[in-house]
Amino acid sequence: MKKILGTTLVAMALASGVMADSAYIKGGAYSTEADTSSKPSTTGYEVGFGGNGHFESTGNFLFGGEVDYGYQSFKFASGTTNDMSTYGGQLHLGWTFIDDLDVFGIIGYYGTAMDYVFFDGSTDTVTGGGVRYGAGVDYTIWEHLSVGVEYTTTDYDLTAGDGSSLGKTKFTNIGGNIKFRF
């Protein structure tokens, strides 16, 4: 994971060196669904920092990345709750259309920590990491403000607090965000 995050930070530095005003701070909300038998879903929130470079000499090619932190809480019918934190980095590769519309693919690596409180009061922490992939669209409203939509899927390889493997679980997110560019 350190290599992936390191690569993301290098990509962000390269991209922001191409276009000085490409760095941004991002805040957003998303709907998420876990690919388990009960298909729980909830609303999550995220903050992030990133940068995209626009290579006009290559026909508006876009390259960049960001690091993010997200939080969401699941409540199950059984009375169990799951507070889930996510953190990671992602790379962007795409194209800029009509000078204000960025369309890009997303690939990255994210970690998670899930704190379960079961109906009987017992607790457990589940951790894991996995590859995130998806697509995004950003539209610049003003020079320093854009709005966006992202659709991502993350395949987490989960481990229980006692060290036992829980296998892979897929989380799918779709959400909107606001980016303040500087």
C-alpha positions in Angstrom: 0.0 0.0 0.0 2.9 2.4 0.7 4.1 2.0 -2.9 0.7 2.8 -4.3 0.3 5.9 -2.1 3.8 6.9 -3.0 3.1 6.5 -6.7 -0.1 8.6 -6.3 1.7 11.4 -4.5 4.4 11.5 -7.3 1.7 11.6 -10.0 0.0 14.5 -8.1 3.3 16.4 -8.0 3.9 15.8 -11.7 0.4 16.8 -12.6 0.5 20.0 -10.6 3.8 20.9 -12.1 2.2 20.8 -15.5 -0.6 23.2 -14.6 -0.1 25.3 -11.5 -3.8 25.8 -10.8 -4.6 22.1 -10.9 -4.4 21.4 -7.1 -7.7 21.0 -5.2 -9.4 20.2 -2.0 -12.4 18.0 -2.3 -15.5 17.3 -0.2 -18.4 15.0 -1.1 -21.1 12.6 -0.2 -21.9 9.3 -1.7 -24.3 6.3 -1.5 -22.6 3.0 -0.9 -23.7 -0.6 -1.1 -21.9 -3.6 0.2 -22.0 -6.8 -1.9 -23.1 -9.2 0.9 -26.2 -11.3 1.4 -28.1 -8.5 3.1 -26.9 -5.8 0.6 -26.6 -3.0 3.3 -26.4 0.5 2.0 -25.8 3.9 3.6 -24.6 7.4 2.9 -20.9 8.2 3.3 -18.8 11.4 3.4 -15.3 12.1 2.1 -12.6 14.7 2.0 -9.5 14.7 -0.2 -6.6 16.5 -1.7 -5.4 16.1 -5.3 -4.3 17.6 -8.5 -4.9 17.1 -12.2 -2.6 18.2 -15.1 -4.0 19.1 -18.4 -1.6 18.4 -21.3 -3.0 20.7 -24.0 -0.2 19.8 -26.4 -1.6 16.3 -26.6 -5.2 17.3 -27.2 -6.4 17.9 -23.6 -5.1 14.7 -22.1 -5.7 14.7 -18.3 -3.4 13.0 -15.7 -3.4 13.3 -11.9 -4.5 11.8 -8.6 -5.7 12.3 -5.1 -5.6 11.0 -1.6 -8.9 10.6 0.3 -10.5 9.9 3.7 -14.1 8.7 4.0 -16.5 7.7 6.7 -19.8 5.9 6.7 -22.0 4.0 9.2 -24.1 1.0 8.6 -27.0 0.0 10.8 -28.3 -3.6 10.4 -31.8 -5.0 11.2 -30.2 -7.2 13.9 -29.2 -4.1 15.9 -25.5 -4.4 14.9 -23.7 -1.2 13.8 -20.6 -0.8 11.6 -18.6 2.5 11.6 -16.4 2.3 8.5 -13.4 4.5 7.7 -11.6 4.4 4.4 -8.3 6.0 3.3 -6.2 5.7 0.2 -5.0 7.1 -3.1 -6.1 7.0 -6.7 -4.8 8.0 -10.1 -6.8 9.7 -12.8 -6.4 9.3 -16.5 -8.8 11.0 -18.9 -9.7 13.8 -21.3 -10.8 17.4 -21.1 -13.8 18.3 -23.3 -15.0 21.9 -24.1 -12.4 23.3 -21.7 -14.6 22.8 -18.6 -15.6 19.2 -18.6 -13.1 16.5 -17.4 -13.9 12.8 -17.9 -11.5 10.3 -16.3 -10.9 6.8 -15.2 -10.0 6.0 -11.6 -7.6 3.3 -10.3 -6.2 3.2 -6.8 -5.7 1.4 -3.5 -7.7 1.9 -0.4 -7.6 0.6 3.2 -10.5 0.3 5.6 -11.1 -0.1 9.3 -14.6 -1.2 10.4 -15.7 -1.0 14.1 -18.6 -3.4 14.7 -20.8 -3.1 17.8 -23.1 -6.2 17.9 -26.6 -6.3 19.3 -25.3 -8.0 22.5 -22.8 -5.2 23.2 -19.7 -7.1 22.0 -17.3 -5.4 19.6 -14.9 -6.4 16.8 -12.7 -4.5 14.4 -12.3 -5.7 10.8 -9.5 -4.3 8.6 -8.6 -4.7 5.0 -7.4 -3.2 1.8 -8.1 -3.5 -1.9 -8.1 -2.0 -5.4 -10.5 0.8 -6.3 -11.5 1.4 -9.9 -14.2 3.5 -11.5 -14.9 6.7 -13.5 -15.5 10.3 -12.8 -16.7 13.5 -14.4 -15.9 17.1 -13.3 -17.4 20.3 -14.6 -15.7 23.6 -13.8 -18.3 26.2 -12.8 -15.8 29.0 -12.0 -12.0 29.2 -12.2 -11.6 27.9 -8.6 -14.7 25.7 -8.2 -16.0 22.5 -9.9 -18.6 19.9 -9.2 -18.2 16.3 -10.0 -19.7 12.8 -9.9 -17.8 9.6 -9.3 -18.7 5.9 -9.6 -16.2 3.5 -7.9 -16.0 -0.1 -6.8 -13.5 -1.3 -4.2 -12.7 -5.0 -3.6 -11.6 -5.2 0.0 -9.7 -8.3 1.3 -11.0 -8.3 4.9 -9.4 -9.6 8.1 -11.2 -10.0 11.5 -9.7 -8.7 14.7 -8.5 -12.2 15.6 -6.5 -12.3 12.4 -8.7 -14.7 10.5 -9.5 -14.0 6.9 -13.0 -13.0 6.0 -12.5 -13.1 2.2 -13.3 -10.3 -0.3 -16.2 -7.9 -0.1 -17.1 -5.4 -2.8 -18.3 -1.9 -1.9 -19.8 0.2 -4.7 -20.1 4.0 -4.4 -21.8 6.7 -6.4 -21.6 10.2 -5.3 -21.1 13.9 -5.9 -18.4 16.3 -4.8 -17.3 19.9 -4.8 -13.6 20.8 -5.5 -12.1 24.1 -4.5 -9.1 24.6 -6.9 -6.0 26.7 -6.1 
